[in-house]
Amino acid sequence: MRLGRLVLLLVVAGLLILTRPPGSSAQNATTISAQAHGTLIGVGPGQRRLIVEWTNTGLPGCGVYGVTSSTTATSTSVTVTLTAQVDVLAPGTPCGGVGQFGSVTETLAAPLGGRAINGVQLLGGAFLLPRQGALTMPDLVGLSPNDARIMVTQPDIPARDRVIARVVIHRRHAKTTRRLARVIAQRPAADKPIRPNTTVVLTVAP
């Protein structure tokens, strides 16, 4: 799990509470709800938590002061929805809520177990919010092999210039199984540095 990120926030049961942006107040702001954009940045212990980064890009109004997460789960997928509380200010009121971001943690009722993640972006999730200036590996265990591969793919960068040069998948085959394919081990391990020209090795079962 990618802990210690460079964001000052408080997460309690998936609820992120922020102060209103400078220049706004309860007296001159109208609050609306809007769906926020998010990117998956890791899986938590026991495959029971999804860590998602949100931004206020594309949201109406001045700034975000609260984001909640929810999931709709089936036997094959988990869909994440982020809802932002957004301040809409009166005309002429200064706005300081540009470029906001943060993260929420959504707890799952059952382990992820290879179910597909929907509702949030996966591409490049491993490369958001580097810790202390260094990229570190997210926890990929529990993801489907396809979702894990997408998370460690850098968007809009030619293959020759990517930090992660390639992804190798080792599959453990079972004679009969109804379980979804899922990542059960990874190298480099979660929270280890991502160095130039890294090869990521994923062990997948069943």
WOFENQUI-V377948 format. One record per backbone hydrogen bond with DSSP energy under -0.5 kcal/mol. CO is the residue of the C=O (numbers start at 1). NH is the residue of the N-H. Records with the same first field share a line. If there is no record, write none. Layout:
CO = NH / NH
This chain:
1 = 3
5 = 7
7 = 9
10 = 12 / 17
12 = 15
14 = 16 / 69
15 = 12 / 17
16 = 18 / 67
21 = 24
22 = 96
25 = 29
28 = 90
30 = 88
32 = 86
34 = 84
37 = 55
38 = 121
39 = 53
42 = 51
44 = 47
45 = 48
47 = 112
48 = 108
49 = 44
50 = 52 / 106
51 = 41 / 42
52 = 104
53 = 39
54 = 102
55 = 37
56 = 59
63 = 87
65 = 18
66 = 85
67 = 16
68 = 83
70 = 81
72 = 79
76 = 116
77 = 74
78 = 80 / 118
79 = 72
81 = 70
82 = 36 / 84
83 = 68
84 = 34 / 86
85 = 65 / 66
86 = 32 / 88
87 = 62 / 63 / 89
88 = 30
90 = 93
97 = 100
100 = 56
102 = 54
104 = 52 / 106
105 = 107
106 = 50
112 = 115
116 = 78 / 118
118 = 80
121 = 40
122 = 125
124 = 127
125 = 128
130 = 132 / 133
131 = 134
134 = 131
135 = 194
137 = 191
138 = 140
139 = 43
140 = 143
142 = 114
143 = 183
144 = 148
145 = 149
146 = 150
147 = 151
148 = 152
150 = 124 / 153
151 = 126
152 = 154
153 = 124
154 = 157
158 = 161
159 = 162
163 = 165 / 197 / 198
166 = 200
168 = 170 / 202
169 = 171
170 = 204
171 = 173
172 = 206
182 = 205
183 = 142
185 = 203
187 = 201
189 = 192
192 = 137
193 = 195
195 = 198
198 = 165 / 166 / 200
199 = 201
200 = 168 / 202
201 = 187
202 = 170 / 204
203 = 184 / 185
204 = 172
205 = 182
